[in-house]
Amino acid sequence: MPTEFETASVEFDAETGVGSLTLNRPDSLNALSDQLRSDIIAGLEELEAENDDVDGIALRAVVIEGAGGNFCAGADINEFSDSSPGDKSDRSHYEFIRNFPVPVIAKVSGYCLGGGLETAMCCDFRIAHEEARLGLAEVNLGLIPGAGGVQLLSELASPAAAKEIAMTGDHISADRACELNLVREVYGAEFDDAVAEFAETIASKPPLAIQAIKRSAAIAAQTGVEEGVAYDRQQFESLLETEDHKEGVRAFAEDDYEPTFTGR
Ligand code: COA
């Protein structure tokens, strides 16, 4: 049964360990109102609570999608004020997603613009429907993307692509986004199944190792190689002590043994 918030809902599949968060303001193409921003955080917290009172780690991956065939058309323009456009909430859902311990996959269909694209870029992966349209439209409002869109796009694609997309405000196709490394894959009719399969694949891996990889990649983006490698070495040594490591070694050694990873 999904848990409903005012403008979002979440559901957890205990069998696969995959949680889903649905942005639910389809009449405004899931534009990011203050309410939706705080519901995103509340929804992710609700999913993370699946790990409470569990021996190990229950929540292994999260898929974020938009209701009604659009991911998100950006900040809610109706909530803009002269002094403070966009995010007025105390906590940023962008940062919350970036720092969320579990891998987050953006399931991108329809419009994915402005703060919607920034939300998707804060996720660990983006998988797009072939008819999705992505862009940073803020320039048309005399603004720049307010949550680091140019930075994030420069890192994922290139500074030239970031400038082109942010300066033109154009909506690019999913295929072009894939060429630019902004999305990992594009699907038509198989979209739902492909996203579910990818989420389940990530969810089936040893969760402590997956969480360490997410932190390692964040460090790689923020620090020099030496600091990053030192972090990885320390994580590696601590993962050597886990039950999941022993389980993986056993599965490698025994032909017919299917490993079960628990996050211990
Ligand atoms: N904020 C608030 N409402 C939005 C919105 C946004 N960012 N984007 C779309 N909506 C609303 C529209 O006002 C419309 O509401 P209405 O039915 O009450 O009039 C509804 O969503 C459908 O949008 P509409 O513009 O009629 O659909 P469309 O298919 O003709 O165009 C877009 C779709 C996405 C191209 C267009 O809505 C758009 O340009 N939106 C703004 C995108 C943007 O600039 N985002 C960055 C903000 S910083």
Residues whose N, C-alpha, C, O or C-beta is under 5 A from the ligand:
A	BS01	COA	D27 S28 L29 A31 A73 G74 A75 D76 I77 N78 Y111 L113 G114 A137 E138
